[in-house]
Amino acid sequence: MTCPEGTYVNSTDPYECQPCLKDMWSPEGSQVCFPRTLEYLEWNNEISVLLMILSATGLFLTGLTMLVFLRNLDTPVVKAAGGKACLVMLTFITFCYCSVFSFIGKPNETACVVRQLMFPISFTAFMSCLVLRSFLIVCIFKMASSLPKSFDYWVKQHGQSLFLAVGTATQMTISSFWLMKGTFKPVLDYTFKEAIILKCGTNQPLALITQDAFTGFLSIICFVFSYMGKDLPKNYSEAKCITVTILVYLFSLASYFLFNVAQNERYSTVLLAAIILVRLYGILGGYFFLNFISLP
């Protein structure tokens, strides 16, 4: 008698297939059940080590960039690249790199909360700053001359700080909503026959979609402002740098959801951590590095 997958033949009853326990599995025709392996991103895993090296390298490069900005804060080159605004952006990038470490190790409730709050909020704050930079470019060359009163009102009413606060608060509200629904608590996924996946939350994909939808909205605004600045002087290339950064972000976003669907979420933790690193390296290379080499 050949029993289907997930069942076995008991020697005391050779004419009836017995189901395996929930934490066990069996191939077709098996006479015994085998324990499922508990899977998560362990610290000594080769992929984990690679992610930690890339994150640590990113932190070093971010710190080095911040140090260069601090030492040359009053120079025309640094002021043209954003000055103090870039220091704020680099601080948010630092938090984003640190969030990668929360994806490694056995998930617990604290790690799941940090994982799902630290990066989205920090990255949203960075994207808000990027929108402000692209908006400021348009203002300097267009709005300030054609609508001087509106520009003065924006400056006097601290429009930049208000926009940054509203953007960050919106993402915090979205994340807090999913937090209250218990989405980020660690759960066991029995979808895969030979393994039990320990992951954060049953509704994690939906939470990520809503979180990324808002940052995606900010990226579209940023892209529009950058496009409006396409006819700026050739030696003013920040709009181009912002465009490159947004394109890298959109590519990483599409890649994550495509690969995640293809893998049925089995490797979603690794994919998400890797995509975060792609975004961050894209920002360092596409915005900060290109900004430097493009300046006269």
N, C-alpha and C positions, 0 to 999 in steps of 0.2 A: 504494500500500500504506500503510495507516494503522497505525502502531505504537502500542502502549499506553504509558501514562505510565511514565517511568523508562527508556525505550528510545528509540532513534533509528534512522533508515535511513541506512546508509553508502552513499555514492555508488558505491563499488566493488562493493557487493553489494546492489542495490536490492530484492532478494526476501527478505531476512532482517533482522529487527530485532536491533540490537546493544544490550546493556545499557550504561547510563551508569556511569561510575566512582562509587565510593562517595561521594566529596565533590562529585558533580555531580547534576543532575536535568534532566528534560525533560517538557514537557506532552505530551498525547496528540497523535500525528501529527507530532511534531517531527523535523527532520532533523539537529539538533545538540543537544548537551547544554550546560547552563548551570552555572556554578559556584554551589554553595550558599553562602549568607552565614553567617558565624560569628556567633552571637548570644550576648551576655551583657550585663549591666547596666553600660554604660560610664559613666565619670565625667561626661562632657559631655551625657549623655542628659537630656531634660527631666524624666523620672520620677525619675532619680537626684538631680537638683538639688532636686526637691520633697522627696524622702525626706531629703536632708541638711538642708534648711531645717527640716523638721518635727522631726528628731532634735536639731538644735542648739537649736531653741526649747524642746524638752522638757528638754534639759540645763540651759538657762538657768532655766526655771521650777523644776526640781528643786533647783538650786543656790540660787535665791532662797528657796524653801521651807525648805531646810536652814539658811540664814542666819537666817531669822526664828525658827526653832526654837532655834538657838544663842543668839541674843540674848535670848530669853525662856524659857530652859530651866527656870528655877526658878519660873515663874508657874503658877498653878492651871490656866489654860487649856491650856498646853502639856503639863503633867503629865497632865491628863485625856485628852489626845489620844494619849498614849503616851510622852512625854518622850524619854529616850535611845533607847528602842526604835524610835521613828520615825526617828531619825538613822541607825540601822543599816539600816532599811528603805529610806530614801532613798539610802543608799550603794549598795545592791543595784540600785535603780532606775537610778542613774547608770551602772552597768556595763551594764545592759540597753540603755539608749539608745546607749551607745558601740558595742555589738555591731552596730547597724544599719549602721554604716559598713563593716563587713566584707562586707556583701552587695553592695557597689558595687565595680566594677572587674573586671578579668580574674581569674577564680578561679585560685588556686594552692593548693598543699597547706597552706601556713600559714594562708591566708585561710579555707580550708574548715574547718580544725580550730578556728580562733577562732570562725567562724560557728556551728558546731554545738555548741560547748562553752560559750562565754561566756554566751549568753543562757539556755539551759536551766538551767545551774547557778545563775546569779545570780537568775533568776526563781523557781527552786525555793526558794532561800534566803529570798527575799521572801515566798513563799507560806507557808513554815514559820513566819515571823514573824507573818504574818496569822492563821494557825491559833492560834498562841500568844496573840495579842491577843484573839481570839474566845473561846478557852478561859479566859483570865484574867477576861473579863467574867462568864462563868458562875460561875467560882470565887468572885469577889468577892461576888456577890449570892446564891449558892446553896451551893456546895461548902464555902466557908470557914465557914459557919454550921452546916450539917448534917453535914459531915465535917471537922471542924477538924484531926484528927490526920493525915488524908490530905493535906490542904492544906499543913500544916507540913512533912510529909515531902517533898512536891514541891518546896517552897522550899529546904529544907536540902540536898537532894540535887542542887540546881541542875538541876531538871527542864527549865527553858526552854532552857538552853544545850545540854543533852544532846539534846533533841528537834531543835533547830536543826542540830546536828552530824550526827545520824543522817539527817535529811531530806536535807541537802546531800550527804552521803556516798553515799546511795542513788542520787541523780541522777548523781553523778560515776561511780558503778559502771556504771550503765546506759550513759552516754555513752562511758565507756572501753571497754566491750564492743564497741560499734559502731566505735570508733576502731581497735581491734585487728583488726577484720574488714576494715579498709580502706574502710569505707563513705564516708568523707569526702574521699577523693582525687578531684581533678577528672577528669571523664570527658566524652567527646563523645557526644551523643545524636543519632542519625540518624533518629529517628522521623518527623520532619517533612520533607516532600518538598523544600521550597525553602530550608531552613535547617538548620544544624548547631548544636545547643544545647550550649554549654560550661557544665556545671553540676558541683556537688559530689556525688559518690557515686551509685552505681547503686541502693542500697537506702535512699536518703534518706527517702522517705515512711514506710517501716517504722520507721526510727530515730526519726522525729518522732512517730509514733504511740506508741511505747513511752515516749518522753520525756514527751509530753503526757499519757499515761495516768497517770503518777505525779503530775504537777501537778494533773491532774483529780481524782485521788483526794484530794489535799490540799484542793482547793477544795470537794469534797463534805463533808469533815470540817468545814471552816470554815463552810460553809452550815448544817450541822446545829447547830453551837454557836451560830451567830447566831440560828437559829430558836428555840433554847432560851432565848435572851435577849430574845424578843419582848415579854415581859411586864415588862421592866425599866422604871424610871421614865422618863417622857416626855422629861425633860431630859437623859437619857443615851442619846445617839443613835448611838454608835459601832457597835453591832450593825447598825443600818440602813445605815450607810456601808459596812460590810464586805459586806453583802448586795448592795448596788449594784455594788461592785467585782467580786464573784464572778459576778454576772449578765453584766457586760460581758465578763469573761474567757470564760465559757462561750459567749456569742454569737460572740466573735471566733474561738474554737476551731472551732465548727461552720461558720462562714462560710469559714474557710480550706480545710477539707477539701471542702466543697461546690463552691467556685469552682475548686479545684485539679483535682478530678475533671472538671468541666465543660470546663476548658482543656487537659486531658491533660498537665498538668505543664509546659506550654510557658512559662508565666509564673509558675512556682512561686516563683522567687527574689523577684520583685516582690511577689507576694501575701504571702509569708512576712514580708518586711520591713514591708509595710503593716500586716499583722495585729499584728505586734509593737508598732508605734506605737499602734495602736488600744488594745491592752491597757494600754500604759503611760499613755496619756492618760486612759484610763478609771480607772486607779488614782489618778492625780493629782487628777482631778475627783471621782471617786466616793468616795475615802477621805479624802484630805487636805483638799481644798477643802470638801466637804460637812461634814467634821468641824468645821472652823473656823466655818462659817456657822450650824451647828446648835447650837453651844455657847452657853449663856446668857451 
